[in-house]
Amino acid sequence: MASEFSDAFLLEAERHAAWGAVQLEALTAFLPEGPWAADLPSCRYQQGELELHVAVLGTYDMDERSWMWGWANPGMRGTEVVALTAAIRRYGQAHGIAELTEEVLDLSGFEDPRRAAEMVAFAGMGVTEAPGYIGAPAGPTTQVYFLPDDARIPRVDLDPVTLPRTLLTGAGLIGHSARQVVGGYFDHHGVPQRVEGDRIVADLPGGNRAEVDFDAYGRIGGVGVKVVP
């Protein structure tokens, strides 16, 4: 039984922390209030009056305190509804991340297994670059997670004005490597970046420039944005 995630997994999750947190907020704002229903063979998810195309990311069993990837579910293996999440396993194999390749993760050793499951879902969202994930109760002790695959969901662009808050919030989510958070955020948005000592400098669209400084402990010490008039 594991009581913590591997370094490889944490570094991967950190890459998506900043952009992923903002994107999840956008998805939450986009989804209407109302009951949900899903038709898995047709990859359809409905919430209120909104219908989305989705994939099954995975399920969390509250009794067993375990996570099962959608691609590993015996009833869905090889079907269209898990085709997107099968890419997570291939990514894990290519990058040596065991948490992405094991069919079932025993999370009972974690201090907060439910939070650990959310982090697994978050990492899966990040690897596939999905516009968020949706968690919904599928029974008294089961939570199912969906990856929406729908162009109507707004994707959050890089905003120089909110950049400092976005990076600091992302760095505080997991707290493993702030450099991964910053580098992953700029990679996600296709922004050229370079390391200058204890600083990451990124060339933002429009000729603007971001400078992110790190302290002796690897934490973000400051975020500066130089805006071209």
C-alpha positions as CSV (number, residue, x, y, z in Angstrom):
1,M,0.0,0.0,0.0
2,A,1.4,3.4,-1.0
3,S,1.3,6.3,1.4
4,E,2.7,8.9,-1.0
5,F,3.0,9.5,-4.8
6,S,6.2,8.9,-6.7
7,D,8.4,11.8,-7.5
8,A,7.8,11.2,-11.2
9,F,4.0,11.5,-10.7
10,L,4.3,14.6,-8.6
11,L,6.5,16.3,-11.1
12,E,4.0,15.5,-13.9
13,A,1.1,16.7,-11.8
14,E,2.9,20.0,-11.0
15,R,3.3,20.7,-14.7
16,H,-0.4,21.1,-15.0
17,A,-1.2,22.7,-11.7
18,A,-1.4,26.4,-12.7
19,W,-3.3,26.1,-16.0
20,G,-5.3,23.2,-14.8
21,A,-6.7,25.0,-11.7
22,V,-7.8,27.9,-13.8
23,Q,-9.3,25.6,-16.4
24,L,-11.3,23.7,-13.8
25,E,-12.8,27.0,-12.6
26,A,-13.8,27.8,-16.2
27,L,-15.5,24.3,-16.6
28,T,-17.3,24.7,-13.3
29,A,-18.7,28.1,-14.4
30,F,-19.7,26.6,-17.8
31,L,-21.6,23.6,-16.5
32,P,-25.3,24.4,-15.6
33,E,-27.0,23.4,-12.4
34,G,-29.1,20.2,-12.6
35,P,-29.0,16.4,-12.3
36,W,-26.6,14.4,-14.5
37,A,-27.0,11.3,-16.6
38,A,-24.6,9.5,-18.9
39,D,-24.9,7.1,-21.8
40,L,-21.5,5.4,-22.0
41,P,-21.7,3.6,-25.3
42,S,-22.4,6.8,-27.1
43,C,-20.0,8.8,-24.9
44,R,-22.7,11.2,-23.9
45,Y,-22.9,13.1,-20.6
46,Q,-25.9,15.4,-19.8
47,Q,-26.1,17.9,-16.9
48,G,-29.2,20.0,-16.9
49,E,-29.9,21.0,-20.5
50,L,-26.3,20.6,-21.6
51,E,-25.1,17.5,-23.4
52,L,-21.3,16.9,-23.8
53,H,-19.1,14.3,-25.4
54,V,-17.0,12.7,-22.7
55,A,-14.6,9.9,-21.9
56,V,-14.5,8.0,-18.6
57,L,-11.3,9.0,-16.8
58,G,-11.7,6.6,-13.8
59,T,-13.6,5.7,-10.7
60,Y,-12.9,6.1,-7.0
61,D,-14.2,3.4,-4.6
62,M,-14.8,5.0,-1.2
63,D,-15.0,1.6,0.6
64,E,-11.8,0.2,-0.9
65,R,-10.3,3.7,-1.1
66,S,-8.9,2.8,-4.5
67,W,-8.8,4.4,-8.0
68,M,-9.4,2.4,-11.2
69,W,-8.5,4.0,-14.5
70,G,-11.2,4.0,-17.1
71,W,-9.1,2.1,-19.6
72,A,-8.7,-0.7,-17.0
73,N,-12.4,-1.1,-16.2
74,P,-13.3,-4.6,-17.4
75,G,-16.7,-3.5,-18.6
76,M,-15.3,-0.6,-20.7
77,R,-11.8,-1.9,-21.8
78,G,-11.3,-1.3,-25.5
79,T,-14.4,0.7,-26.0
80,E,-14.7,4.3,-27.4
81,V,-15.6,5.8,-24.1
82,V,-12.1,5.1,-22.7
83,A,-10.1,5.6,-25.9
84,L,-9.0,9.1,-24.8
85,T,-7.9,7.9,-21.3
86,A,-5.9,5.0,-22.8
87,A,-3.4,7.7,-23.9
88,I,-2.7,8.2,-20.2
89,R,-1.4,4.7,-19.9
90,R,0.8,5.1,-23.0
91,Y,2.2,8.4,-21.6
92,G,2.9,6.7,-18.3
93,Q,4.8,3.9,-19.9
94,A,6.8,6.3,-22.1
95,H,7.8,8.5,-19.1
96,G,8.1,5.8,-16.3
97,I,5.2,7.0,-14.2
98,A,3.8,4.0,-12.4
99,E,0.6,5.7,-11.2
100,L,-0.5,6.2,-14.8
101,T,0.1,2.6,-15.8
102,E,-1.2,0.6,-12.9
103,E,-4.8,-0.5,-13.4
104,V,-5.8,0.1,-9.8
105,L,-4.2,2.4,-7.3
106,D,-4.5,1.5,-3.6
107,L,-4.9,5.0,-1.9
108,S,-5.8,3.7,1.5
109,G,-2.4,4.5,2.9
110,F,-2.8,8.2,2.2
111,E,-3.8,10.6,4.9
112,D,-6.7,11.8,2.7
113,P,-7.5,9.1,0.1
114,R,-10.3,11.1,-1.5
115,R,-7.9,14.0,-2.1
116,A,-5.4,11.6,-3.5
117,A,-8.0,10.4,-6.0
118,E,-8.7,14.0,-7.0
119,M,-5.0,14.5,-7.7
120,V,-4.9,11.4,-9.8
121,A,-7.9,12.7,-11.8
122,F,-6.2,16.1,-12.1
123,A,-3.0,14.5,-13.4
124,G,-5.1,12.5,-16.0
125,M,-6.8,15.7,-17.1
126,G,-3.4,17.4,-17.5
127,V,-1.8,14.6,-19.5
128,T,-4.6,14.6,-22.0
129,E,-4.9,18.4,-21.9
130,A,-8.6,18.1,-21.4
131,P,-10.6,21.2,-20.5
132,G,-11.2,19.9,-17.0
133,Y,-12.8,16.9,-15.4
134,I,-16.2,16.1,-13.9
135,G,-16.7,14.1,-10.8
136,A,-20.1,12.6,-10.1
137,P,-21.6,10.1,-7.7
138,A,-22.3,6.8,-9.4
139,G,-23.6,5.0,-6.4
140,P,-23.5,5.1,-2.6
141,T,-19.7,4.5,-2.5
142,T,-18.5,5.2,-6.0
143,Q,-17.4,8.4,-7.6
144,V,-17.0,8.4,-11.4
145,Y,-14.8,10.9,-13.2
146,F,-15.3,12.1,-16.8
147,L,-13.1,14.0,-19.2
148,P,-15.1,16.3,-21.3
149,D,-14.1,16.3,-25.0
150,D,-16.2,19.1,-26.4
151,A,-15.1,22.2,-28.3
152,R,-17.8,24.4,-26.7
153,I,-16.1,24.3,-23.3
154,P,-14.1,27.6,-23.0
155,R,-10.3,27.2,-22.7
156,V,-8.6,29.8,-20.6
157,D,-5.8,31.8,-22.4
158,L,-2.7,33.2,-20.8
159,D,-3.6,36.6,-19.2
160,P,-0.6,38.8,-18.2
161,V,-2.8,40.7,-15.7
162,T,-3.7,37.6,-13.7
163,L,-0.5,35.7,-14.3
164,P,1.1,36.3,-10.9
165,R,-2.0,35.0,-9.0
166,T,-2.4,32.1,-11.4
167,L,1.2,30.9,-10.9
168,L,1.2,31.4,-7.1
169,T,-2.1,29.6,-6.8
170,G,-0.8,26.7,-8.9
171,A,2.4,26.5,-6.9
172,G,0.4,26.2,-3.7
173,L,-1.8,23.3,-4.9
174,I,0.7,20.4,-4.6
175,G,3.8,22.2,-3.3
176,H,6.4,19.8,-4.7
177,S,8.1,21.9,-7.4
178,A,7.3,25.5,-8.2
179,R,9.6,25.4,-11.1
180,Q,7.6,22.6,-12.7
181,V,4.4,24.6,-12.2
182,V,5.9,27.7,-13.9
183,G,7.6,25.8,-16.7
184,G,4.5,23.6,-17.3
185,Y,2.3,26.6,-17.5
186,F,4.3,28.3,-20.2
187,D,4.7,25.0,-22.1
188,H,1.0,24.5,-22.1
189,H,0.5,27.9,-23.7
190,G,3.3,27.5,-26.2
191,V,5.3,30.4,-24.7
192,P,9.1,30.5,-25.3
193,Q,11.0,30.4,-22.0
194,R,14.5,30.3,-20.7
195,V,16.2,29.8,-17.3
196,E,18.5,32.7,-16.1
197,G,20.0,31.6,-12.8
198,D,17.2,31.6,-10.2
199,R,14.7,33.0,-12.7
200,I,12.5,31.8,-15.5
201,V,11.9,34.4,-18.3
202,A,9.1,33.9,-20.7
203,D,8.4,35.9,-23.9
204,L,4.6,36.5,-23.8
205,P,2.4,37.3,-26.8
206,G,2.5,40.9,-28.0
207,G,6.2,41.4,-27.0
208,N,5.5,41.4,-23.3
209,R,7.8,39.5,-20.9
210,A,7.3,37.6,-17.7
211,E,10.0,37.1,-15.1
212,V,9.5,34.6,-12.3
213,D,12.1,34.6,-9.5
214,F,12.6,31.7,-7.1
215,D,14.1,31.9,-3.6
216,A,16.7,29.6,-2.0
217,Y,14.1,27.1,-1.2
218,G,12.8,26.8,-4.7
219,R,9.6,28.8,-4.0
220,I,8.3,31.6,-6.2
221,G,9.8,34.7,-4.8
222,G,8.1,37.1,-7.2
223,V,6.4,37.4,-10.6
224,G,7.0,40.4,-12.7
225,V,5.3,41.2,-16.1
226,K,6.8,43.8,-18.3
227,V,4.2,45.1,-20.7
228,V,5.1,46.8,-23.9
229,P,3.2,50.1,-24.4
